[in-house]
Amino acid sequence: MKKIAIISDTHDVLRDEVIKELNTCDLIFHAGDFVKEEIYQQLQKIAPIIAVKGNNDKFDLPEEINCEIAGHKFYLTHQKKGIQNVDFYIFGHSHCYLQQKDNNTYYLNPGSCGRRRFSLPLTYMILYIDENNYYIERREIKL
């Protein structure tokens, strides 16, 4: 079973407890808003990363990615837009955690594990997945 971190909106902040967990992951999905490319480069040294450009990113990343992992279809973007025929639709931008199944698609927003926005909690997700099964765990950072 693969262990995949789903993070977004780090905004120049990589917290030690997040780094510790990322070091145990097979893959990292980042749904944009790194702000500085150094955060992206730091994540690349931890695990393979699939990442999209956020509205605050000034370096070159794709705005959307379609991929397949363990036989499951994924779509990754920063701001949720439109419908995709996928198993997992991952997005960020709002800093608000969401894990919602609609028809056959799981809509996943890990929230932000970087900078706090308003009174929203700092969160991210861990997805455990193989060809037959998957489950998602919510992680919240206590400050």
Secondary structure in CASP SS format (residue, H / E / C, confidence):
PFRMAT SS
TARGET T0000
AUTHOR 0000-0000-0000
METHOD secondary structure of the structure
MODEL  1
M C 1.00
K E 1.00
K E 1.00
I E 1.00
A E 1.00
I E 1.00
I E 1.00
S C 1.00
D C 1.00
T C 1.00
H C 1.00
D C 1.00
V C 1.00
L C 1.00
R C 1.00
D H 1.00
E H 1.00
V H 1.00
I H 1.00
K H 1.00
E H 1.00
L H 1.00
N C 1.00
T C 1.00
C C 1.00
D C 1.00
L E 1.00
I E 1.00
F E 1.00
H E 1.00
A C 1.00
G C 1.00
D C 1.00
F C 1.00
V C 1.00
K C 1.00
E H 1.00
E H 1.00
I H 1.00
Y H 1.00
Q H 1.00
Q H 1.00
L H 1.00
Q H 1.00
K H 1.00
I H 1.00
A C 1.00
P C 1.00
I E 1.00
I E 1.00
A E 1.00
V C 1.00
K C 1.00
G C 1.00
N C 1.00
N C 1.00
D C 1.00
K C 1.00
F C 1.00
D C 1.00
L C 1.00
P C 1.00
E C 1.00
E E 1.00
I E 1.00
N E 1.00
C E 1.00
E E 1.00
I E 1.00
A C 1.00
G C 1.00
H E 1.00
K E 1.00
F E 1.00
Y E 1.00
L E 1.00
T E 1.00
H C 1.00
Q C 1.00
K C 1.00
K C 1.00
G C 1.00
I C 1.00
Q C 1.00
N C 1.00
V C 1.00
D C 1.00
F E 1.00
Y E 1.00
I E 1.00
F C 1.00
G C 1.00
H C 1.00
S C 1.00
H C 1.00
C C 1.00
Y C 1.00
L E 1.00
Q E 1.00
Q E 1.00
K E 1.00
D E 1.00
N C 1.00
N C 1.00
T E 1.00
Y E 1.00
Y E 1.00
L E 1.00
N E 1.00
P C 1.00
G C 1.00
S C 1.00
C C 1.00
G C 1.00
R C 1.00
R C 1.00
R C 1.00
F C 1.00
S C 1.00
L C 1.00
P C 1.00
L E 1.00
T E 1.00
Y E 1.00
M E 1.00
I E 1.00
L E 1.00
Y E 1.00
I E 1.00
D C 1.00
E C 1.00
N C 1.00
N C 1.00
Y E 1.00
Y E 1.00
I E 1.00
E E 1.00
R E 1.00
R E 1.00
E E 1.00
I E 1.00
K C 1.00
L C 1.00
END
